[in-house]
Amino acid sequence: MDFAETIKAYTEQPITRQILMDVLKDYKRPFDKMDELVKKELLVQLRRGLYVPGPSLQLAGPEPFLLANHLFGPSYVSLESALSFWGLIPERVFEICSVTIKLSRKYRTAAGRYSYTRIPLPYYSFGIRQLALTEKQTVLIATPEKALCDKIVTTRNLYLRSVKQTVHFLVDDLRIDEDTLRSLQVGEIRKWIADAPKRESLNMLVETLDKL
């Protein structure tokens, strides 16, 4: 079997153990074959049961945001990663940041660094967008408004109590352009506040955005 040719059909998605078991079904000891493929750098193991194409295959693998969705879930990309993706903050982000309803955790993998920060239900379920990055790759990512709210909610010791303080946080600390802030959908944020942590801070965010 030409593994490189067979696996091409799957490389735009994270390769699960179930996929490999099907691809390697003719082998008597498929798990040993998986180990061999990893050693030969035809596959890279991200965690138990999840793989991406290795450097020896010379095939494009899944987008990092899609890997983040699959590496630990339920989760969606948010915080600095989503803020950067939507153009709210200027910095390039080197760690893919997501939020989850499970306990916070970090992964350092051959495909990059991934962090997951816990937020509660039902607030978690608001403001999530399905975004097609390619024809076969659709990811879960926070809307610009939800990514900003998630940043406020998860930033330790941050409590917004005045418009001046909020503007300082948004413009000076996060370096978000005021014109960009004016484009945010404040009405969406209002819908989430009743079920959100740090309700006073999010109310102050809304008040500040209304005054810009």
PyMOL CGO cylinders between C-alpha atoms (Angstrom):
from pymol import cmd
from pymol.cgo import CYLINDER

trace = [
    CYLINDER, 0.00, 0.00, 0.00, 1.24, 3.49, -0.86, 0.3, 1, 1, 1, 1, 1, 1,
    CYLINDER, 1.24, 3.49, -0.86, 0.39, 5.23, 2.42, 0.3, 1, 1, 1, 1, 1, 1,
    CYLINDER, 0.39, 5.23, 2.42, 1.22, 8.71, 1.13, 0.3, 1, 1, 1, 1, 1, 1,
    CYLINDER, 1.22, 8.71, 1.13, -1.20, 8.36, -1.78, 0.3, 1, 1, 1, 1, 1, 1,
    CYLINDER, -1.20, 8.36, -1.78, -3.96, 6.78, 0.33, 0.3, 1, 1, 1, 1, 1, 1,
    CYLINDER, -3.96, 6.78, 0.33, -3.84, 9.36, 3.12, 0.3, 1, 1, 1, 1, 1, 1,
    CYLINDER, -3.84, 9.36, 3.12, -4.10, 12.35, 0.75, 0.3, 1, 1, 1, 1, 1, 1,
    CYLINDER, -4.10, 12.35, 0.75, -7.88, 12.26, 0.92, 0.3, 1, 1, 1, 1, 1, 1,
    CYLINDER, -7.88, 12.26, 0.92, -7.79, 12.89, 4.68, 0.3, 1, 1, 1, 1, 1, 1,
    CYLINDER, -7.79, 12.89, 4.68, -5.04, 15.44, 5.19, 0.3, 1, 1, 1, 1, 1, 1,
    CYLINDER, -5.04, 15.44, 5.19, -7.27, 18.54, 5.27, 0.3, 1, 1, 1, 1, 1, 1,
    CYLINDER, -7.27, 18.54, 5.27, -8.78, 17.24, 8.51, 0.3, 1, 1, 1, 1, 1, 1,
    CYLINDER, -8.78, 17.24, 8.51, -7.08, 16.03, 11.68, 0.3, 1, 1, 1, 1, 1, 1,
    CYLINDER, -7.08, 16.03, 11.68, -6.41, 12.34, 11.16, 0.3, 1, 1, 1, 1, 1, 1,
    CYLINDER, -6.41, 12.34, 11.16, -8.10, 10.28, 13.87, 0.3, 1, 1, 1, 1, 1, 1,
    CYLINDER, -8.10, 10.28, 13.87, -7.24, 6.80, 14.99, 0.3, 1, 1, 1, 1, 1, 1,
    CYLINDER, -7.24, 6.80, 14.99, -10.50, 5.59, 13.44, 0.3, 1, 1, 1, 1, 1, 1,
    CYLINDER, -10.50, 5.59, 13.44, -9.39, 6.90, 10.03, 0.3, 1, 1, 1, 1, 1, 1,
    CYLINDER, -9.39, 6.90, 10.03, -6.01, 5.22, 10.38, 0.3, 1, 1, 1, 1, 1, 1,
    CYLINDER, -6.01, 5.22, 10.38, -7.60, 1.93, 11.43, 0.3, 1, 1, 1, 1, 1, 1,
    CYLINDER, -7.60, 1.93, 11.43, -9.62, 2.01, 8.20, 0.3, 1, 1, 1, 1, 1, 1,
    CYLINDER, -9.62, 2.01, 8.20, -6.60, 2.95, 6.07, 0.3, 1, 1, 1, 1, 1, 1,
    CYLINDER, -6.60, 2.95, 6.07, -4.47, 0.25, 7.72, 0.3, 1, 1, 1, 1, 1, 1,
    CYLINDER, -4.47, 0.25, 7.72, -7.15, -2.42, 7.88, 0.3, 1, 1, 1, 1, 1, 1,
    CYLINDER, -7.15, -2.42, 7.88, -5.07, -4.88, 5.86, 0.3, 1, 1, 1, 1, 1, 1,
    CYLINDER, -5.07, -4.88, 5.86, -2.29, -4.91, 8.45, 0.3, 1, 1, 1, 1, 1, 1,
    CYLINDER, -2.29, -4.91, 8.45, -2.39, -7.57, 11.17, 0.3, 1, 1, 1, 1, 1, 1,
    CYLINDER, -2.39, -7.57, 11.17, -0.94, -5.14, 13.72, 0.3, 1, 1, 1, 1, 1, 1,
    CYLINDER, -0.94, -5.14, 13.72, -2.22, -1.68, 12.74, 0.3, 1, 1, 1, 1, 1, 1,
    CYLINDER, -2.22, -1.68, 12.74, -1.11, -0.02, 15.98, 0.3, 1, 1, 1, 1, 1, 1,
    CYLINDER, -1.11, -0.02, 15.98, 2.46, -1.10, 15.38, 0.3, 1, 1, 1, 1, 1, 1,
    CYLINDER, 2.46, -1.10, 15.38, 2.17, 0.33, 11.87, 0.3, 1, 1, 1, 1, 1, 1,
    CYLINDER, 2.17, 0.33, 11.87, 0.98, 3.66, 13.29, 0.3, 1, 1, 1, 1, 1, 1,
    CYLINDER, 0.98, 3.66, 13.29, 4.06, 3.79, 15.52, 0.3, 1, 1, 1, 1, 1, 1,
    CYLINDER, 4.06, 3.79, 15.52, 6.23, 3.03, 12.51, 0.3, 1, 1, 1, 1, 1, 1,
    CYLINDER, 6.23, 3.03, 12.51, 4.61, 5.83, 10.48, 0.3, 1, 1, 1, 1, 1, 1,
    CYLINDER, 4.61, 5.83, 10.48, 5.30, 8.29, 13.32, 0.3, 1, 1, 1, 1, 1, 1,
    CYLINDER, 5.30, 8.29, 13.32, 8.94, 7.19, 13.56, 0.3, 1, 1, 1, 1, 1, 1,
    CYLINDER, 8.94, 7.19, 13.56, 9.36, 7.65, 9.80, 0.3, 1, 1, 1, 1, 1, 1,
    CYLINDER, 9.36, 7.65, 9.80, 7.81, 11.15, 10.11, 0.3, 1, 1, 1, 1, 1, 1,
    CYLINDER, 7.81, 11.15, 10.11, 4.96, 10.26, 7.80, 0.3, 1, 1, 1, 1, 1, 1,
    CYLINDER, 4.96, 10.26, 7.80, 2.63, 11.16, 10.65, 0.3, 1, 1, 1, 1, 1, 1,
    CYLINDER, 2.63, 11.16, 10.65, 2.92, 13.52, 13.61, 0.3, 1, 1, 1, 1, 1, 1,
    CYLINDER, 2.92, 13.52, 13.61, 0.99, 12.60, 16.74, 0.3, 1, 1, 1, 1, 1, 1,
    CYLINDER, 0.99, 12.60, 16.74, -0.59, 15.64, 18.43, 0.3, 1, 1, 1, 1, 1, 1,
    CYLINDER, -0.59, 15.64, 18.43, -2.13, 13.67, 21.25, 0.3, 1, 1, 1, 1, 1, 1,
    CYLINDER, -2.13, 13.67, 21.25, -3.35, 10.14, 21.71, 0.3, 1, 1, 1, 1, 1, 1,
    CYLINDER, -3.35, 10.14, 21.71, -5.54, 9.23, 18.74, 0.3, 1, 1, 1, 1, 1, 1,
    CYLINDER, -5.54, 9.23, 18.74, -5.00, 12.45, 16.75, 0.3, 1, 1, 1, 1, 1, 1,
    CYLINDER, -5.00, 12.45, 16.75, -2.46, 12.96, 13.95, 0.3, 1, 1, 1, 1, 1, 1,
    CYLINDER, -2.46, 12.96, 13.95, -1.47, 15.31, 11.14, 0.3, 1, 1, 1, 1, 1, 1,
    CYLINDER, -1.47, 15.31, 11.14, 0.70, 14.67, 8.06, 0.3, 1, 1, 1, 1, 1, 1,
    CYLINDER, 0.70, 14.67, 8.06, 4.39, 14.44, 8.92, 0.3, 1, 1, 1, 1, 1, 1,
    CYLINDER, 4.39, 14.44, 8.92, 7.23, 16.29, 7.15, 0.3, 1, 1, 1, 1, 1, 1,
    CYLINDER, 7.23, 16.29, 7.15, 8.13, 13.21, 5.10, 0.3, 1, 1, 1, 1, 1, 1,
    CYLINDER, 8.13, 13.21, 5.10, 4.74, 13.32, 3.37, 0.3, 1, 1, 1, 1, 1, 1,
    CYLINDER, 4.74, 13.32, 3.37, 5.21, 16.91, 2.13, 0.3, 1, 1, 1, 1, 1, 1,
    CYLINDER, 5.21, 16.91, 2.13, 1.45, 17.45, 2.23, 0.3, 1, 1, 1, 1, 1, 1,
    CYLINDER, 1.45, 17.45, 2.23, -0.42, 20.45, 3.56, 0.3, 1, 1, 1, 1, 1, 1,
    CYLINDER, -0.42, 20.45, 3.56, -2.19, 19.68, 6.82, 0.3, 1, 1, 1, 1, 1, 1,
    CYLINDER, -2.19, 19.68, 6.82, -5.23, 21.19, 8.53, 0.3, 1, 1, 1, 1, 1, 1,
    CYLINDER, -5.23, 21.19, 8.53, -5.37, 24.87, 9.44, 0.3, 1, 1, 1, 1, 1, 1,
    CYLINDER, -5.37, 24.87, 9.44, -4.23, 25.61, 13.03, 0.3, 1, 1, 1, 1, 1, 1,
    CYLINDER, -4.23, 25.61, 13.03, -7.69, 26.85, 14.03, 0.3, 1, 1, 1, 1, 1, 1,
    CYLINDER, -7.69, 26.85, 14.03, -9.24, 23.56, 12.92, 0.3, 1, 1, 1, 1, 1, 1,
    CYLINDER, -9.24, 23.56, 12.92, -6.62, 21.65, 14.91, 0.3, 1, 1, 1, 1, 1, 1,
    CYLINDER, -6.62, 21.65, 14.91, -7.53, 23.75, 17.93, 0.3, 1, 1, 1, 1, 1, 1,
    CYLINDER, -7.53, 23.75, 17.93, -11.20, 22.74, 17.59, 0.3, 1, 1, 1, 1, 1, 1,
    CYLINDER, -11.20, 22.74, 17.59, -10.27, 19.06, 17.44, 0.3, 1, 1, 1, 1, 1, 1,
    CYLINDER, -10.27, 19.06, 17.44, -7.40, 18.93, 19.90, 0.3, 1, 1, 1, 1, 1, 1,
    CYLINDER, -7.40, 18.93, 19.90, -9.60, 19.64, 22.90, 0.3, 1, 1, 1, 1, 1, 1,
    CYLINDER, -9.60, 19.64, 22.90, -13.32, 20.12, 22.96, 0.3, 1, 1, 1, 1, 1, 1,
    CYLINDER, -13.32, 20.12, 22.96, -15.90, 21.36, 23.13, 0.3, 1, 1, 1, 1, 1, 1,
    CYLINDER, -15.90, 21.36, 23.13, -14.08, 24.57, 22.31, 0.3, 1, 1, 1, 1, 1, 1,
    CYLINDER, -14.08, 24.57, 22.31, -13.93, 27.47, 19.89, 0.3, 1, 1, 1, 1, 1, 1,
    CYLINDER, -13.93, 27.47, 19.89, -11.11, 29.83, 18.93, 0.3, 1, 1, 1, 1, 1, 1,
    CYLINDER, -11.11, 29.83, 18.93, -11.32, 33.12, 20.82, 0.3, 1, 1, 1, 1, 1, 1,
    CYLINDER, -11.32, 33.12, 20.82, -9.35, 35.67, 22.88, 0.3, 1, 1, 1, 1, 1, 1,
    CYLINDER, -9.35, 35.67, 22.88, -6.20, 37.04, 21.22, 0.3, 1, 1, 1, 1, 1, 1,
    CYLINDER, -6.20, 37.04, 21.22, -6.33, 34.53, 18.37, 0.3, 1, 1, 1, 1, 1, 1,
    CYLINDER, -6.33, 34.53, 18.37, -9.81, 35.60, 17.28, 0.3, 1, 1, 1, 1, 1, 1,
    CYLINDER, -9.81, 35.60, 17.28, -9.12, 39.28, 18.00, 0.3, 1, 1, 1, 1, 1, 1,
    CYLINDER, -9.12, 39.28, 18.00, -6.05, 39.10, 15.76, 0.3, 1, 1, 1, 1, 1, 1,
    CYLINDER, -6.05, 39.10, 15.76, -7.88, 37.13, 13.06, 0.3, 1, 1, 1, 1, 1, 1,
    CYLINDER, -7.88, 37.13, 13.06, -10.67, 39.72, 12.86, 0.3, 1, 1, 1, 1, 1, 1,
    CYLINDER, -10.67, 39.72, 12.86, -8.15, 42.57, 12.78, 0.3, 1, 1, 1, 1, 1, 1,
    CYLINDER, -8.15, 42.57, 12.78, -9.04, 44.09, 16.16, 0.3, 1, 1, 1, 1, 1, 1,
    CYLINDER, -9.04, 44.09, 16.16, -5.53, 43.84, 17.59, 0.3, 1, 1, 1, 1, 1, 1,
    CYLINDER, -5.53, 43.84, 17.59, -2.32, 44.40, 15.60, 0.3, 1, 1, 1, 1, 1, 1,
    CYLINDER, -2.32, 44.40, 15.60, -0.17, 41.73, 17.20, 0.3, 1, 1, 1, 1, 1, 1,
    CYLINDER, -0.17, 41.73, 17.20, 0.46, 38.38, 15.58, 0.3, 1, 1, 1, 1, 1, 1,
    CYLINDER, 0.46, 38.38, 15.58, -0.45, 35.60, 18.00, 0.3, 1, 1, 1, 1, 1, 1,
    CYLINDER, -0.45, 35.60, 18.00, 1.90, 32.63, 18.29, 0.3, 1, 1, 1, 1, 1, 1,
    CYLINDER, 1.90, 32.63, 18.29, -0.33, 30.51, 20.54, 0.3, 1, 1, 1, 1, 1, 1,
    CYLINDER, -0.33, 30.51, 20.54, -3.78, 29.46, 19.39, 0.3, 1, 1, 1, 1, 1, 1,
    CYLINDER, -3.78, 29.46, 19.39, -6.17, 30.57, 22.15, 0.3, 1, 1, 1, 1, 1, 1,
    CYLINDER, -6.17, 30.57, 22.15, -9.56, 28.94, 22.63, 0.3, 1, 1, 1, 1, 1, 1,
    CYLINDER, -9.56, 28.94, 22.63, -12.25, 28.77, 25.29, 0.3, 1, 1, 1, 1, 1, 1,
    CYLINDER, -12.25, 28.77, 25.29, -13.96, 25.68, 26.60, 0.3, 1, 1, 1, 1, 1, 1,
    CYLINDER, -13.96, 25.68, 26.60, -16.52, 24.58, 29.20, 0.3, 1, 1, 1, 1, 1, 1,
    CYLINDER, -16.52, 24.58, 29.20, -13.99, 22.09, 30.55, 0.3, 1, 1, 1, 1, 1, 1,
    CYLINDER, -13.99, 22.09, 30.55, -11.03, 22.78, 32.82, 0.3, 1, 1, 1, 1, 1, 1,
    CYLINDER, -11.03, 22.78, 32.82, -8.38, 25.10, 31.39, 0.3, 1, 1, 1, 1, 1, 1,
    CYLINDER, -8.38, 25.10, 31.39, -5.35, 23.42, 29.88, 0.3, 1, 1, 1, 1, 1, 1,
    CYLINDER, -5.35, 23.42, 29.88, -2.44, 23.86, 27.47, 0.3, 1, 1, 1, 1, 1, 1,
    CYLINDER, -2.44, 23.86, 27.47, -0.93, 21.70, 24.73, 0.3, 1, 1, 1, 1, 1, 1,
    CYLINDER, -0.93, 21.70, 24.73, 2.54, 22.07, 23.29, 0.3, 1, 1, 1, 1, 1, 1,
    CYLINDER, 2.54, 22.07, 23.29, 2.60, 20.02, 20.07, 0.3, 1, 1, 1, 1, 1, 1,
    CYLINDER, 2.60, 20.02, 20.07, 4.71, 19.63, 16.97, 0.3, 1, 1, 1, 1, 1, 1,
    CYLINDER, 4.71, 19.63, 16.97, 2.05, 21.70, 15.19, 0.3, 1, 1, 1, 1, 1, 1,
    CYLINDER, 2.05, 21.70, 15.19, 2.23, 24.60, 17.67, 0.3, 1, 1, 1, 1, 1, 1,
    CYLINDER, 2.23, 24.60, 17.67, 1.02, 25.72, 21.08, 0.3, 1, 1, 1, 1, 1, 1,
    CYLINDER, 1.02, 25.72, 21.08, -2.64, 25.65, 22.04, 0.3, 1, 1, 1, 1, 1, 1,
    CYLINDER, -2.64, 25.65, 22.04, -4.34, 26.99, 25.17, 0.3, 1, 1, 1, 1, 1, 1,
    CYLINDER, -4.34, 26.99, 25.17, -7.90, 26.52, 26.41, 0.3, 1, 1, 1, 1, 1, 1,
    CYLINDER, -7.90, 26.52, 26.41, -9.51, 28.76, 29.02, 0.3, 1, 1, 1, 1, 1, 1,
    CYLINDER, -9.51, 28.76, 29.02, -12.63, 27.75, 30.86, 0.3, 1, 1, 1, 1, 1, 1,
    CYLINDER, -12.63, 27.75, 30.86, -15.81, 29.86, 30.69, 0.3, 1, 1, 1, 1, 1, 1,
    CYLINDER, -15.81, 29.86, 30.69, -19.23, 28.76, 31.99, 0.3, 1, 1, 1, 1, 1, 1,
    CYLINDER, -19.23, 28.76, 31.99, -22.48, 27.83, 30.29, 0.3, 1, 1, 1, 1, 1, 1,
    CYLINDER, -22.48, 27.83, 30.29, -24.76, 29.28, 29.02, 0.3, 1, 1, 1, 1, 1, 1,
    CYLINDER, -24.76, 29.28, 29.02, -22.45, 32.23, 28.27, 0.3, 1, 1, 1, 1, 1, 1,
    CYLINDER, -22.45, 32.23, 28.27, -20.08, 29.88, 26.40, 0.3, 1, 1, 1, 1, 1, 1,
    CYLINDER, -20.08, 29.88, 26.40, -22.67, 29.14, 23.71, 0.3, 1, 1, 1, 1, 1, 1,
    CYLINDER, -22.67, 29.14, 23.71, -23.18, 32.74, 22.57, 0.3, 1, 1, 1, 1, 1, 1,
    CYLINDER, -23.18, 32.74, 22.57, -21.39, 34.47, 19.70, 0.3, 1, 1, 1, 1, 1, 1,
    CYLINDER, -21.39, 34.47, 19.70, -19.86, 31.44, 17.99, 0.3, 1, 1, 1, 1, 1, 1,
    CYLINDER, -19.86, 31.44, 17.99, -19.48, 31.52, 14.22, 0.3, 1, 1, 1, 1, 1, 1,
    CYLINDER, -19.48, 31.52, 14.22, -18.90, 28.65, 11.80, 0.3, 1, 1, 1, 1, 1, 1,
    CYLINDER, -18.90, 28.65, 11.80, -16.29, 29.94, 9.38, 0.3, 1, 1, 1, 1, 1, 1,
    CYLINDER, -16.29, 29.94, 9.38, -15.16, 28.17, 6.20, 0.3, 1, 1, 1, 1, 1, 1,
    CYLINDER, -15.16, 28.17, 6.20, -11.40, 28.60, 5.85, 0.3, 1, 1, 1, 1, 1, 1,
    CYLINDER, -11.40, 28.60, 5.85, -11.21, 26.26, 2.85, 0.3, 1, 1, 1, 1, 1, 1,
    CYLINDER, -11.21, 26.26, 2.85, -13.70, 24.11, 0.97, 0.3, 1, 1, 1, 1, 1, 1,
    CYLINDER, -13.70, 24.11, 0.97, -13.18, 21.26, 3.44, 0.3, 1, 1, 1, 1, 1, 1,
    CYLINDER, -13.18, 21.26, 3.44, -12.20, 23.14, 6.59, 0.3, 1, 1, 1, 1, 1, 1,
    CYLINDER, -12.20, 23.14, 6.59, -14.83, 24.88, 8.70, 0.3, 1, 1, 1, 1, 1, 1,
    CYLINDER, -14.83, 24.88, 8.70, -13.89, 26.13, 12.15, 0.3, 1, 1, 1, 1, 1, 1,
    CYLINDER, -13.89, 26.13, 12.15, -15.69, 27.39, 15.23, 0.3, 1, 1, 1, 1, 1, 1,
    CYLINDER, -15.69, 27.39, 15.23, -14.51, 30.89, 16.14, 0.3, 1, 1, 1, 1, 1, 1,
    CYLINDER, -14.51, 30.89, 16.14, -15.80, 33.70, 18.31, 0.3, 1, 1, 1, 1, 1, 1,
    CYLINDER, -15.80, 33.70, 18.31, -17.33, 36.70, 16.61, 0.3, 1, 1, 1, 1, 1, 1,
    CYLINDER, -17.33, 36.70, 16.61, -15.31, 39.90, 17.14, 0.3, 1, 1, 1, 1, 1, 1,
    CYLINDER, -15.31, 39.90, 17.14, -17.74, 40.98, 19.87, 0.3, 1, 1, 1, 1, 1, 1,
    CYLINDER, -17.74, 40.98, 19.87, -17.60, 37.64, 21.70, 0.3, 1, 1, 1, 1, 1, 1,
    CYLINDER, -17.60, 37.64, 21.70, -13.80, 37.44, 21.48, 0.3, 1, 1, 1, 1, 1, 1,
    CYLINDER, -13.80, 37.44, 21.48, -13.59, 40.84, 23.15, 0.3, 1, 1, 1, 1, 1, 1,
    CYLINDER, -13.59, 40.84, 23.15, -16.08, 39.86, 25.84, 0.3, 1, 1, 1, 1, 1, 1,
    CYLINDER, -16.08, 39.86, 25.84, -14.21, 36.60, 26.42, 0.3, 1, 1, 1, 1, 1, 1,
    CYLINDER, -14.21, 36.60, 26.42, -10.98, 38.57, 26.86, 0.3, 1, 1, 1, 1, 1, 1,
    CYLINDER, -10.98, 38.57, 26.86, -12.59, 40.77, 29.50, 0.3, 1, 1, 1, 1, 1, 1,
    CYLINDER, -12.59, 40.77, 29.50, -14.27, 37.85, 31.26, 0.3, 1, 1, 1, 1, 1, 1,
    CYLINDER, -14.27, 37.85, 31.26, -11.10, 35.73, 31.43, 0.3, 1, 1, 1, 1, 1, 1,
    CYLINDER, -11.10, 35.73, 31.43, -8.53, 38.44, 32.27, 0.3, 1, 1, 1, 1, 1, 1,
    CYLINDER, -8.53, 38.44, 32.27, -7.64, 37.97, 35.90, 0.3, 1, 1, 1, 1, 1, 1,
    CYLINDER, -7.64, 37.97, 35.90, -8.18, 40.95, 38.21, 0.3, 1, 1, 1, 1, 1, 1,
    CYLINDER, -8.18, 40.95, 38.21, -9.75, 43.03, 35.43, 0.3, 1, 1, 1, 1, 1, 1,
    CYLINDER, -9.75, 43.03, 35.43, -12.91, 44.83, 36.58, 0.3, 1, 1, 1, 1, 1, 1,
    CYLINDER, -12.91, 44.83, 36.58, -14.11, 47.69, 34.41, 0.3, 1, 1, 1, 1, 1, 1,
    CYLINDER, -14.11, 47.69, 34.41, -15.70, 50.41, 36.54, 0.3, 1, 1, 1, 1, 1, 1,
    CYLINDER, -15.70, 50.41, 36.54, -15.54, 53.59, 34.43, 0.3, 1, 1, 1, 1, 1, 1,
    CYLINDER, -15.54, 53.59, 34.43, -15.58, 54.69, 30.82, 0.3, 1, 1, 1, 1, 1, 1,
    CYLINDER, -15.58, 54.69, 30.82, -12.06, 56.14, 31.18, 0.3, 1, 1, 1, 1, 1, 1,
    CYLINDER, -12.06, 56.14, 31.18, -10.69, 52.85, 32.51, 0.3, 1, 1, 1, 1, 1, 1,
    CYLINDER, -10.69, 52.85, 32.51, -12.45, 50.88, 29.78, 0.3, 1, 1, 1, 1, 1, 1,
    CYLINDER, -12.45, 50.88, 29.78, -11.12, 53.10, 27.00, 0.3, 1, 1, 1, 1, 1, 1,
    CYLINDER, -11.12, 53.10, 27.00, -7.62, 52.72, 28.45, 0.3, 1, 1, 1, 1, 1, 1,
    CYLINDER, -7.62, 52.72, 28.45, -7.96, 48.94, 28.44, 0.3, 1, 1, 1, 1, 1, 1,
    CYLINDER, -7.96, 48.94, 28.44, -9.36, 48.76, 24.91, 0.3, 1, 1, 1, 1, 1, 1,
    CYLINDER, -9.36, 48.76, 24.91, -7.20, 51.40, 23.20, 0.3, 1, 1, 1, 1, 1, 1,
    CYLINDER, -7.20, 51.40, 23.20, -3.97, 51.45, 25.21, 0.3, 1, 1, 1, 1, 1, 1,
    CYLINDER, -3.97, 51.45, 25.21, -3.69, 47.87, 26.52, 0.3, 1, 1, 1, 1, 1, 1,
    CYLINDER, -3.69, 47.87, 26.52, -5.29, 45.93, 23.65, 0.3, 1, 1, 1, 1, 1, 1,
    CYLINDER, -5.29, 45.93, 23.65, -4.43, 48.58, 21.04, 0.3, 1, 1, 1, 1, 1, 1,
    CYLINDER, -4.43, 48.58, 21.04, -7.81, 48.38, 19.32, 0.3, 1, 1, 1, 1, 1, 1,
    CYLINDER, -7.81, 48.38, 19.32, -8.51, 51.27, 16.96, 0.3, 1, 1, 1, 1, 1, 1,
    CYLINDER, -8.51, 51.27, 16.96, -11.46, 53.44, 17.99, 0.3, 1, 1, 1, 1, 1, 1,
    CYLINDER, -11.46, 53.44, 17.99, -13.02, 53.24, 14.52, 0.3, 1, 1, 1, 1, 1, 1,
    CYLINDER, -13.02, 53.24, 14.52, -12.93, 49.46, 14.83, 0.3, 1, 1, 1, 1, 1, 1,
    CYLINDER, -12.93, 49.46, 14.83, -14.59, 49.65, 18.24, 0.3, 1, 1, 1, 1, 1, 1,
    CYLINDER, -14.59, 49.65, 18.24, -17.38, 51.79, 16.76, 0.3, 1, 1, 1, 1, 1, 1,
    CYLINDER, -17.38, 51.79, 16.76, -18.10, 49.04, 14.21, 0.3, 1, 1, 1, 1, 1, 1,
    CYLINDER, -18.10, 49.04, 14.21, -18.85, 46.41, 16.86, 0.3, 1, 1, 1, 1, 1, 1,
    CYLINDER, -18.85, 46.41, 16.86, -22.42, 45.17, 17.28, 0.3, 1, 1, 1, 1, 1, 1,
    CYLINDER, -22.42, 45.17, 17.28, -23.22, 46.42, 20.77, 0.3, 1, 1, 1, 1, 1, 1,
    CYLINDER, -23.22, 46.42, 20.77, -26.71, 44.94, 20.64, 0.3, 1, 1, 1, 1, 1, 1,
    CYLINDER, -26.71, 44.94, 20.64, -25.25, 41.43, 20.48, 0.3, 1, 1, 1, 1, 1, 1,
    CYLINDER, -25.25, 41.43, 20.48, -23.22, 42.02, 23.63, 0.3, 1, 1, 1, 1, 1, 1,
    CYLINDER, -23.22, 42.02, 23.63, -26.30, 43.27, 25.46, 0.3, 1, 1, 1, 1, 1, 1,
    CYLINDER, -26.30, 43.27, 25.46, -28.05, 39.96, 24.79, 0.3, 1, 1, 1, 1, 1, 1,
    CYLINDER, -28.05, 39.96, 24.79, -25.31, 38.00, 26.57, 0.3, 1, 1, 1, 1, 1, 1,
    CYLINDER, -25.31, 38.00, 26.57, -24.81, 40.06, 29.71, 0.3, 1, 1, 1, 1, 1, 1,
    CYLINDER, -24.81, 40.06, 29.71, -27.56, 38.51, 31.84, 0.3, 1, 1, 1, 1, 1, 1,
    CYLINDER, -27.56, 38.51, 31.84, -25.88, 35.09, 31.57, 0.3, 1, 1, 1, 1, 1, 1,
    CYLINDER, -25.88, 35.09, 31.57, -22.27, 36.28, 31.59, 0.3, 1, 1, 1, 1, 1, 1,
    CYLINDER, -22.27, 36.28, 31.59, -19.57, 36.40, 34.25, 0.3, 1, 1, 1, 1, 1, 1,
    CYLINDER, -19.57, 36.40, 34.25, -18.37, 39.93, 35.15, 0.3, 1, 1, 1, 1, 1, 1,
    CYLINDER, -18.37, 39.93, 35.15, -21.72, 41.45, 34.21, 0.3, 1, 1, 1, 1, 1, 1,
    CYLINDER, -21.72, 41.45, 34.21, -20.73, 44.87, 35.58, 0.3, 1, 1, 1, 1, 1, 1,
    CYLINDER, -20.73, 44.87, 35.58, -17.61, 44.92, 33.40, 0.3, 1, 1, 1, 1, 1, 1,
    CYLINDER, -17.61, 44.92, 33.40, -19.56, 43.96, 30.29, 0.3, 1, 1, 1, 1, 1, 1,
    CYLINDER, -19.56, 43.96, 30.29, -22.19, 46.59, 31.07, 0.3, 1, 1, 1, 1, 1, 1,
    CYLINDER, -22.19, 46.59, 31.07, -19.38, 49.13, 31.28, 0.3, 1, 1, 1, 1, 1, 1,
    CYLINDER, -19.38, 49.13, 31.28, -18.04, 47.88, 27.95, 0.3, 1, 1, 1, 1, 1, 1,
    CYLINDER, -18.04, 47.88, 27.95, -21.45, 48.50, 26.37, 0.3, 1, 1, 1, 1, 1, 1,
    CYLINDER, -21.45, 48.50, 26.37, -21.71, 51.95, 27.94, 0.3, 1, 1, 1, 1, 1, 1,
    CYLINDER, -21.71, 51.95, 27.94, -18.25, 52.83, 26.67, 0.3, 1, 1, 1, 1, 1, 1,
    CYLINDER, -18.25, 52.83, 26.67, -18.90, 51.60, 23.13, 0.3, 1, 1, 1, 1, 1, 1,
    CYLINDER, -18.90, 51.60, 23.13, -22.14, 53.58, 23.05, 0.3, 1, 1, 1, 1, 1, 1,
    CYLINDER, -22.14, 53.58, 23.05, -20.23, 56.76, 23.90, 0.3, 1, 1, 1, 1, 1, 1,
    CYLINDER, -20.23, 56.76, 23.90, -17.45, 56.41, 21.32, 0.3, 1, 1, 1, 1, 1, 1,
]
cmd.load_cgo(trace, "trace")
